[in-house]
Amino acid sequence: MKKDAGFSAASLAAQAMGWIDPVTRAVVPPIHMASTYQRDDDNGYRSGRVYARADNPTFDQAEATLAALEGGAKALVFSSGMSAATACFLALAPGDHVVVSKVMYWALRNWLATFAVHWGLKVDFVDAEKTDAIAAAVKPGATKLVWIETPANPTWVVSDIAAAAEIAHKAGALLGVDSTVATPVLTRPIELGADIVMHSATKYLNGHSDIIAGALVGARDDAHWAKLRTIRAQLGTILGQTEAWLLMRGMRTLFPRVHWACRSAQSLADRFAAHPMVAEVLYPGLPSFPGHALATRQMKGGFGGMLSVRVKGGERAAIATAARVDLWKRATSLGGVESLIEHRASIEGPGTPCPPDLLRLSVGVEESDDLHDDLDQALRRAHNG
């Protein structure tokens, strides 16, 4: 099956590009465990394989499928979302300037504020949901990368990808987009002008909370993309063979999982927006949400499976609510089939932009009425002491 054969992205994902094992005719690919490959008689490598730190046949299907889903030229899988994201910055040179979202995955933000700055990058954090803030921070000729996350964890603010791409390209910079939450089901950043798309593949792409993985998709197979491939090989941030197989397994059900989560998240956001113990619901699908109009244009088919609620009574009430759920699981991460709840400020620690009364919700594939009723009783029990 070819990605340009006219089939929908959902069908391409479900059949993993229609791949069939040429030897056994199996519809599920094997796991290639080899770490090295034999040379030809003339000392060459006609197979294209040299050593598994550079690539492995088990990567091929996951990378080809993800590139097709995102509409990109090439994809690379990494050992984690952090290794994928940091590769984009390590591909730059000391002294280069980058503009990044102020609201983003906390570990990457901390890495940029500490290691990247110490290493020599010049980093400006901006409210990336404000296009004017990006434009004001970009320095033509000096800025090499603009990095946005949309919707951004954990307040789910939405950045204008097309506008950010125009600003970045006019300044001679690349645009990188963390699209972990949107997934290619809802948003395809490359179509909007992005040069690189990053996923913490641990989350929705895998969808089963059983691997750690990351991925990059490039708009072009060019010199910059070759540099990212070299960084992965040299740093050894490759994905394990079994994990690559599990990632491909998960991507087959990406579309139905994301669509289900979107429907449930929208229902929960609508219902809790009027809850007496909830001060505010943060979700791009609510008409009252500041980024709703942009999200409607930029996200197709839903607004994601992530939302946050700000609990009346502050931090203590929020933590007490999380302690009283039964169906929701108190755990870090998102995008799995099980629904998770987390008091995010406790995880991020001092300096977090996350409000202390916020509970982050990752909606899984349980029945939305069950999820509503469980959180409702937890809120009421916490409020009543």
C-alpha positions, 0 to 999 in steps of 0.5 A: 500500500502506498501513502499516495494510493488515495486511502485515508490516513486512518486506513494507512495507520490501521494497516501500517501502510499495508506492509506484508512480510515478503518471506512469511507473508505475515501481516505483522512485522517481525522484531529484528534483534540483530545488533550488527550486519555481515559485510558483502564479499567485496567488503561493502554493505549492499543491504544498507545496514551497518550497525544497529546504533544507526538503524534497525529494520524494526524501525523502518515500518514505524518511521515510514508510517509516521512520516506518511501520517504527518505528511513529512519526508522522513521520520526518526524514532528515538529512545524518548521524547526528550532525546528527540526534542533535545536533538533538535537543539543539539543540531545547532551551534553554541551562540545560536539563538532560539525562541521557545514556548514558555508553557511546554513540557517541564523537563524540556523547559528545564533542560533549555534553561540549564544545560542548553544555556550552559552549553552556549545556546541563547534561549528566549522563553515567550508566550508562544500563543501570542504571535506578536511575542514570537515576532518580537523575540526573533532576531533575524540572522541570529535565531536558528530555531523557533519551538512551539508546543500546541496545545501546550502542557498543562494549560493547553494554550494554542499557538498559531503554527502557520503564523509562527512558521512565517515569522521563523522563515522570514528570520532565516530560522526553522520552526519545530512543533511539539505536536504530542497532544494534537497527534497527526489525527488532529493537526499536521504541522508540516502542512501549516509550514513547520519544518520539524514535528516532534512527538513524545511517542510514549504518549498517544502514538504508542497509547498503551503506557508500556514503552518510552519513545520519541520521534521526529518528522522532517518536512525535507530530507536535507542536510539538516535532517542528515545532521539529526540522524547523525546526532541520534547515531552518535549519541546512541539515543536509539529506540530498542527493537522491541519498543519500536515494534510496540510503537508500531503496534500502538499506531495501528489504533491511533485514530480510533483511540484519539477520536474516542478520547476527544469525544470523552474529553469534550463531554467532560469539559462541557459538564465540569465547566458548570461544576460548583467545585470547579473554578475553571476548565482549560480545554481548547474545545470550550467556546470560552477558551481563549484559543478556541477559534484558532484551535477550530481552524488548526485542529481537525476532528476534535480538540484532543484528549487532554484537559485541566480543571482548576479546583475551588479551594486551591492546592489543598482541595486539588490534591484532596480531589486526586486522592479520592478518585477510584477509576482515574489513576494518579500517575504521570504521563498521558495518551494511554488507554487508561485515564490519568489524573495528576496535580501537575504543580507538585511534579514540576516543582519551584518555578513552574508556571502551572497554577497550584489548583490545577489537576491535569486530566488525560482522558482514556477510552473508558466510558465518559459517564464513569469518568465524570461520576468518579471525578464528581464524587471526588470533588464533592468528597474533597470539598466536604472534607 
